[in-house]
């Protein structure tokens, strides 16, 4: 007899309808590798606008949920209480690269809040930016928690605790008032009963949420057009999307897909990737025409896309098919789009290209 968890995992992996081919990697005249994925495009009312694969696929958002996780602090007046800047709010929504510019903003943020690096519970990891890692090595500096890609999110959690007069201790635990409010807010934004949200533990030790792609997309559509929400939450949503679009370099870093997409998005696109092949993109009203609606776009790459070659390409192709990127914007994003596969001598030996067509829903 298999457990509920084993049954859930088996259904997600084995069901051939969940994932469909999204990217081909060719070599010569053969398709050498295939990335499979599932996509949901949703409006602020929860209507499925377009899909590919199974839009009801349940998957963990991982770091894609960070803008929603930051929402309770801003909704409670944290931006005013701590005099937060766009850069600081954007960093709370970030999976940043641990660059000096990120740490400088983070240290100022922590000083405002009255917390220290030692209060964080995200742990440490190696710096994946070569120049920064080499400079730190020359200085004899080891990566601390402020260099962790989730340190902005964790600092935001501490800010919420202080704002509400709650203890900073064990703020990462699901039973802590900070995480209880975060889960409640996520459930409301995604229109999911709390007891139907799958809860896991993320790489940085905080709870992470698993919901159908459609519900995750709904949360991002509402974030981008919160007119159906209560005034306080709507104002907080606008503050977060404004911060992310005004300071996109905080969300990941220059040369990274999320940052570069928001830079060319003309203030109308937010983007937040997550681990294991998850990607969220939000289109604000007017992103592809004066009367175009807000949309939440989420997708999951089945193999986890560990080297990050599929997600940006899929994201660009979705936006192209929706008409949300013009030729100039697509050209600016060409390093992430359809491109040749080069060997060690820089000879073109194949191509990485999207192979899907969105199914439009009436």
Helices and strands as residue ranges (DSSP letters): H 4-14, E 20-27, E 30-43, E 48-52, E 58-60, G 62-65, H 66-69, H 71-75, H 78-81, H 86-92, H 100-113, G 117-119, H 130-139, G 145-147, H 151-163, H 177-190, G 194-196, E 198-201, E 207-212, H 213-224, G 226-228, H 231-246, H 248-251, H 257-264, E 269-274, E 278-283, E 295-301, H 311-322, H 327-332, G 334-336, E 339-342, E 348-354, E 359-360
